[in-house]
Amino acid sequence: MDTKLTAAIERDDRREDAGMHADDRATCHTHQAWADDCAGRHRPVTAVRLLAEARELDLVRARN
């Protein structure tokens, strides 16, 4: 990660902590990249996805 991106992530983190909406970030906290570079990588949250993830967690817990 280059120094410009690192500084921008830190700046966005501080601004978000101060009340900026997450959609206004220039960087992606999840992927540690520029927001424009990972715009297509985020899937919208849906009830089906949440249920599928909950089921997967239940299966993992049952194995342990």
Secondary structure, DSSP 8 states (H G I E B T S, - for coil): --HHHHHHHHHHHHHHHTT--GGG-SEETTTTEEGGGGGGG-----HHHHHHHHHHHHHHHHH-
